[in-house]
Amino acid sequence: MIRIIILSFITLVSSSLLAQPIEQVAIMEPINTLFEGMNKGDSALVHKAFMEDVSFASIGEDKDGNPKFSRGDLHRFLVAMGTPRKEVYSEPIWDVKIEYDGNLAQVWAKYAFYIGAELHHCGVDAFQLYKGREGWKIFQVTDTRQQEDCNVPAAIQNKFK
């Protein structure tokens, strides 16, 4: 009887531990799709990552160093991503933190934005996602932007040299 209880407990714990990483992988799918689409200049692929009414916000500084808050929209973002260009857009992320409850998820990650081999800016991406019938989709993305003190990990820097 004790063996059955212990085996049942181990099975329950191990299945719940396995479910967590699987869900985290699913949560990251639209974010990975977004970055893949940006890298390829494929606005249709980028579009797949988002809900139609997604909102964008950026927090940074103006030319005088004052705090600046700005909003973007999906159409402008898709045009920017799909406009032909010589240089590849790359946005590697690290220190990814995923939290979720039911059909709501939040992903927080440090990032560096490269145009070709040149570091353009860095900061934090904060994604909010909703899980509907089509799976996880981004409904809100906010980022911070800075040009200095980026502290990009060496492994990422080396990919762009």
N, C-alpha and C positions, 0 to 999 in steps of 0.2 A: 504494500500500500504506500509506504514512504517512497519507494522507487517511482511509482506512478506519479505521485505528487511532485517529486523533484523533476522528473522528465517533463511533465506538463509545464512546470514553471520555467524550465530551461527553454522549451519550445516556444512558449509565449514571449519570453524576454528576447530570444534570438530573432524571432519573426518581427517583433516591433523594432528591434535595432536594424534589421535589414530594410524594413519599410522606410525608415527615415532617410538613409542615403539615396534610395531609389527616388523618393519624392524630391530630394534636393537636386538630383540630376535633372528631373523633369522641370523644376523651377528654373534651372539655368539654361534650358533649351532656347527659349526666346531671346535671352541675353546673348548667348553664343551665336544665334542666328543673326541678331542685330550686328554684332561685330564682324561676322563673316560677310554680311551684305555690304557693310561699310568698306571693308578691305577690298571687295571685288567691284565696288562701285555699282552694285545691283540694288536699285531702289525697290524692286518687287520683293526681293529677299528681305530687305530691311522692313518693308511694310508688314510682312508676315508676323513679325515680333510684337506688333502693337494692336491694341484695341483701336477702333476708329476714333473714339473721343479721347485719345491719350493727351495728356498735358505735359509740357516741357517747361523747365525752369532752370536758370543758371544763376549762380551767386558768385560774384567776383568783385573786382574793383574797377572804377573808372580811371581815366588817364591821370587824375590827380590823387589817386590812392584812396578815394572814398568808396565805401561799400556800394555795390551795385546789384540790383535784382532785375532780371529780365525773363520774359516768357518767350517761348517759341511755339510753333505749331507743326503738325504732322506734314502738311503739304510742303512747307518751306524746307523742312528737314529732308523729305524724300527727294525734292528737286536738287538740293545740295548734294545728297549722296549719289544720285543718278547722273549728275552732270559729268560728262567725260573730262578726265584730267590725266596729266602725265604721272603725278605722284600718287602713291597708294596711301590711303588713310588707314592707320592701325591704332587700336586702342587696347593695349594689353592691360589686364587688371590683376590685382593681387590682394592679399589679406581679405578675402571674400568672407562675408558673414551672412548667413541665410537664416531667416526666421520665418515661421509660417504657422498659421492656425486655420484649419479648414481650407477654405478657398481664397484666403488672403496670404500673400507672401511679401516679404521685404528682403531686398538684397543690398548690402552696403559693401563697396569695394573701392580701394585706391586704384587710380588709373594714371596712365601717361598717354597723351595723344600725340602721335607721330604723323607728320606729313613726309612721306618718303622715309629717309633716314634721320630727319631733323625733328627733335623734340619741340613741339609747339607749345604745349601746356600740360598741366597735370592737376590732380585734385582727387575728389571723391565722387563716385556715382552712387546715387541712392535710387533704386528701382522699387516700385510697388507693382505687384502683379495680382491678377485675378484668375482663378481657375474656373472656366466655364466648360461648355460642351466641346469646344475645340482645344481644350487644354489650357495651359498657362499662357497669359498674354500680359504685356506691360501696359498699365493704364496711367502711370505717372513715372517720369524720370526727372530727377533734379541732380545737377552737378555743381561742384565748386570748381573754380578755375584760377590757376596761378601760374606764373612764368618762372618763379624762383623757388628754391628750396624744395625741389621735387622728390629727392631721395628715391629715385627709381632703382629697384634692385639690379645688381650687376648682371644677373642672368638675362634680364630684359634688355638692358642697355646694350649688351653684347650682340643681341639679335639685330640691332640697327646700325652696327658699325660697318 
